[in-house]
Amino acid sequence: MQSDSSILSALNAVLTTELTSINRYFLHARMHKNWGFDELNSACFKKSIKDMKQSDTLIERILFLEGLPNLQQLLPLMIGEHTEEMITCDMKFQIEQVKQLKDTIALCEQHKDFVSREILNEILEYEEGFVDWLEIQQYQMTNVGMQNYLQSKV
C-alpha cells in the first residue's frame, strides 16, 4: 500500500527520534549503573528497550507503506555529565518528541492514515507517561535535595 510522501517523511522523522532515544537512554542507563543508581538504571534501560520496540513498529509500518526506513540518521544525543543534567536533557528531548508526535498524528489525520495515527497515539501515550516520570524526578530533586534524591535511587 503506497502512502503519501509527507507521511513517509514524517514517520521517518519519528523513527529517527526513536533511534536516537534508544542510544540516549541506553547510555544513561549504563552511566547510572556505573554510579550505583539502580532505580535510574532500570528506568532508563526499560525506556531504551521500549524505544527499540516502538522503532520496530515504525519500521514495519514504513515498509508496509512502501517506504524505506532510514536507520542511518540520529539526532544529537544530549548526554548529561551528572544525574540532574541528564534528567534536564531528557526532559528537553521528551518535550520535543511529544510535539513531533502530535504534529505527525495531525498529519496522519489530515491524510486519513488512521493506522499510522493509532500507532503514533500509542507511542505518544507512552512518551507522555515518561514525561510525567521525569517531572516527578525533577520535583523530588528540588524538594528533597540532590543528595537525598540520589541516595533514594541507590
Backbone hydrogen bonds, N-H to C=O, Kabsch-Sander energy under -0.5 kcal/mol:
donor,donor_aa,acceptor,acceptor_aa,energy
3,S,65,L,-1.2
7,I,4,D,-0.5
8,L,4,D,-1.9
9,S,5,S,-2.5
10,A,6,S,-2.1
11,L,7,I,-2.9
12,N,8,L,-2.2
13,A,9,S,-1.8
14,V,10,A,-2.2
15,L,11,L,-2.4
16,T,12,N,-2.4
17,T,13,A,-1.9
18,E,14,V,-2.4
19,L,15,L,-2.8
20,T,16,T,-2.2
21,S,17,T,-2.3
22,I,18,E,-2.1
23,N,19,L,-1.5
24,R,20,T,-2.5
25,Y,21,S,-2.7
26,F,22,I,-2.0
27,L,23,N,-2.3
28,H,24,R,-2.4
29,A,25,Y,-2.3
30,R,26,F,-2.2
31,M,27,L,-2.3
32,H,28,H,-2.7
33,K,29,A,-2.6
34,N,30,R,-2.2
35,W,31,M,-1.6
36,G,32,H,-0.6
36,G,33,K,-1.1
37,F,32,H,-2.6
38,D,36,G,-1.4
39,E,153,K,-1.8
40,L,153,K,-0.5
41,N,37,F,-2.4
42,S,38,D,-2.6
43,A,39,E,-2.1
44,C,40,L,-2.5
45,F,41,N,-2.6
46,K,42,S,-2.5
47,K,43,A,-1.8
48,S,44,C,-2.2
49,I,45,F,-2.2
50,K,46,K,-2.4
51,D,47,K,-2.5
52,M,48,S,-1.7
53,K,49,I,-1.9
54,Q,50,K,-2.5
55,S,51,D,-2.5
56,D,52,M,-2.1
57,T,53,K,-2.0
58,L,54,Q,-2.2
59,I,55,S,-2.8
60,E,56,D,-2.4
61,R,57,T,-2.1
62,I,58,L,-2.8
63,L,59,I,-2.4
64,F,60,E,-2.3
65,L,61,R,-2.0
66,E,63,L,-1.8
67,G,62,I,-2.8
71,L,69,P,-0.9
86,M,82,H,-2.6
87,I,83,T,-2.5
88,T,84,E,-2.0
89,C,85,E,-2.6
90,D,86,M,-2.6
91,M,87,I,-2.3
92,K,88,T,-2.0
93,F,89,C,-2.5
94,Q,90,D,-2.8
95,I,91,M,-2.5
96,E,92,K,-1.9
97,Q,93,F,-2.1
98,V,94,Q,-2.8
99,K,95,I,-1.9
100,Q,96,E,-2.3
101,L,97,Q,-2.7
102,K,98,V,-2.4
103,D,99,K,-2.5
104,T,100,Q,-2.4
105,I,101,L,-2.6
106,A,102,K,-2.1
107,L,103,D,-1.9
108,C,104,T,-2.4
109,E,105,I,-2.4
110,Q,106,A,-2.4
111,H,107,L,-2.0
112,K,109,E,-1.2
113,D,108,C,-2.9
114,F,112,K,-1.1
117,R,113,D,-1.9
118,E,114,F,-2.0
119,I,115,V,-2.2
120,L,116,S,-2.6
121,N,117,R,-2.3
122,E,118,E,-2.0
123,I,119,I,-1.9
124,L,120,L,-3.0
125,E,121,N,-2.4
126,Y,122,E,-1.8
127,E,123,I,-2.7
128,E,124,L,-2.8
129,G,125,E,-1.6
130,F,126,Y,-1.9
131,V,127,E,-2.1
132,D,128,E,-2.0
133,W,129,G,-1.9
134,L,130,F,-2.5
135,E,131,V,-2.5
136,I,132,D,-2.0
137,Q,133,W,-2.0
138,Q,134,L,-2.5
139,Y,135,E,-2.4
140,Q,136,I,-2.6
141,M,137,Q,-2.4
142,T,138,Q,-2.1
143,N,139,Y,-2.6
144,V,140,Q,-2.6
145,G,141,M,-0.8
149,Y,145,G,-2.6
150,L,146,M,-2.8
151,Q,147,Q,-2.2
152,S,148,N,-1.8
153,K,149,Y,-0.7
153,K,150,L,-1.0
154,V,151,Q,-1.1
